[in-house]
Every structure is written in C-alpha cells, then in structure tokens.
Amino acid sequence: MKCYQCGHKMSDSARFCEKCGADIYQAHVTNDSKQHEVHKVVAMLAYVGILFFLPLVVNPKSETGAFHANQGLVLLIFSLAGQVVFKFMEIFLWFLWPLTTLLQGMYGLVMLLLMMIGMMHAYRGEKKQLPIIGGIRML
C-alpha cells in the first residue's frame, strides 16, 4: 500500500505513514464519502427521463442504485404513457380541448412532483417508493 499524501510504500496493516505521518484511515473515509456523493448524484439523475439506466452502469452491484433506476424507469413509462393517452384524447375528443389541455397540464405537474420526490429520496440515500406508482417492479 502507498501513502496517499507522499507516495511512500507502507505495510498493509499501517495506520499512519512512517514518512509523513498521514492518517491512512482518514484517506479511506474521505474517498468513500466522495464516492458516496457521486453515487447520490447518479441516483438522482435516474429520475430524469432516459437517464434511468445510469446507476446500473456506474455501480451495477448497488441495491440502492438498482432501486432508483427501477423507480426512474417506472416514472418514465408512466410519463410517456400519459402523453400518448392525452394525444389520443386531443385527436378523438378535440371538442373537449380545454378539458384535455387542463388534464394534460395537471398530469405533467404530478409527474414533475414525483420526479422531485424521487430525487429528494435519492439525495438522502433513502430507498423509499414513489407515491402511487412506486410499487411496480420492472428491473
């Protein structure tokens, strides 16, 4: 093992560097927290549309990453399905356009709210399901 500060070669059981005195344990804790912060950001990005797969690529063995990837995929599918339904409503129920436009806007706000809730859970490192659609498992 090498010291992260000065590069001095040390034994694997050493707690401090013999040359510069750096705390080796503290370096591991710092690296783990940086890595944890990166994984939180990646988990948050899983809720942004097509980026749902990102946690699976960055950290494929992470249960939390897989959970947020699944939640992001479900959110994406429901968002797209809603848009398709509203387009059909615009075509076939064109005479109700004020109502369909209002419903489409409300649906978009609900999807945005679900996305923000999911991102908040990912930022906190929690594995909480999204309201309404969170119980669906696809991955």
C-alpha positions in Angstrom: 0.0 0.0 0.0 1.2 3.6 -0.7 0.6 6.7 1.2 -2.0 8.9 -0.5 -0.1 12.0 0.6 3.6 11.3 -0.1 3.6 8.0 -2.0 5.8 6.2 0.5 5.4 2.4 0.4 4.0 1.0 3.6 2.7 -2.2 5.1 -0.9 -3.1 4.6 -1.6 -3.0 8.4 -0.1 0.5 8.9 -2.5 3.2 10.2 -0.1 6.1 9.7 2.5 6.8 7.1 6.0 6.3 8.6 7.5 9.1 6.4 4.9 11.9 6.6 2.6 10.8 9.4 -0.6 11.0 7.3 -3.6 9.2 8.7 -4.3 6.3 6.2 -7.8 5.6 7.7 -8.9 9.2 7.2 -8.0 8.9 3.5 -10.2 5.9 3.1 -13.1 7.6 4.8 -12.7 10.7 2.6 -12.6 8.6 -0.6 -15.7 6.6 0.5 -17.6 9.9 1.2 -16.6 11.3 -2.2 -17.7 8.1 -3.9 -21.0 8.1 -1.9 -21.7 11.7 -3.1 -21.1 10.7 -6.7 -23.5 7.7 -6.4 -26.1 10.0 -4.8 -25.9 12.4 -7.8 -26.2 9.4 -10.2 -29.2 8.0 -8.3 -30.8 11.5 -8.6 -30.2 11.5 -12.4 -32.1 8.2 -12.7 -35.3 10.2 -12.4 -34.5 12.4 -15.4 -36.2 10.6 -18.3 -34.0 8.3 -20.3 -31.1 8.5 -17.8 -32.8 5.9 -15.6 -30.1 3.4 -16.5 -27.2 5.5 -15.2 -27.0 3.9 -11.7 -26.9 0.5 -13.3 -23.9 1.5 -15.4 -21.9 3.4 -12.8 -22.4 1.0 -9.9 -24.0 -2.2 -11.1 -23.8 -4.0 -7.7 -25.6 -1.3 -5.7 -29.0 -2.2 -4.4 -29.8 1.5 -3.9 -28.8 2.3 -7.5 -30.9 -0.5 -8.9 -33.9 0.6 -6.8 -33.7 4.2 -8.1 -33.1 3.0 -11.6 -36.3 1.0 -11.3 -38.2 3.9 -9.9 -36.9 6.2 -12.7 -37.9 3.7 -15.4 -41.5 3.4 -14.0 -41.7 7.2 -13.9 -40.5 7.4 -17.5 -43.0 4.8 -18.7 -45.9 6.5 -16.9 -44.9 9.9 -18.3 -44.7 8.6 -21.8 -48.0 6.6 -21.5 -49.7 9.7 -20.2 -48.5 11.7 -23.1 -49.8 9.1 -25.6 -53.2 9.0 -23.9 -53.5 12.8 -24.0 -52.5 12.9 -27.7 -55.3 10.4 -28.5 -57.7 12.5 -26.4 -56.7 15.6 -28.4 -57.4 13.7 -31.7 -60.6 12.0 -30.8 -62.0 14.3 -28.3 -61.0 17.6 -30.0 -64.2 19.2 -29.0 -63.2 18.9 -25.3 -59.8 20.5 -25.9 -60.0 22.9 -22.9 -60.6 19.9 -20.5 -57.9 17.7 -22.1 -55.4 20.6 -22.0 -56.1 21.2 -18.3 -55.8 17.5 -17.5 -52.6 17.2 -19.5 -51.0 20.1 -17.6 -52.1 18.6 -14.3 -50.7 15.2 -15.2 -47.4 16.9 -16.2 -47.2 18.6 -12.8 -47.9 15.3 -11.0 -45.1 13.6 -12.9 -42.8 16.6 -12.1 -43.7 16.3 -8.4 -43.0 12.5 -8.5 -39.6 13.2 -10.1 -38.7 15.7 -7.4 -39.8 13.4 -4.7 -37.7 10.6 -6.1 -34.7 12.9 -6.5 -35.1 14.0 -2.9 -35.1 10.4 -1.7 -32.0 9.6 -3.8 -30.2 12.6 -2.4 -30.9 11.5 1.1 -29.7 8.0 0.3 -33.2 6.5 1.1 -34.9 3.7 -0.7 -38.5 5.0 -0.4 -41.0 4.1 -3.1 -42.7 6.9 -5.1 -46.3 7.5 -4.2 -48.9 5.8 -6.4 -46.5 4.1 -8.9 -43.6 3.2 -6.7 -44.7 -0.4 -6.0 -44.2 -1.5 -9.6 -41.0 -3.6 -10.2 -39.5 -3.7 -13.7 -35.8 -4.2 -13.1 
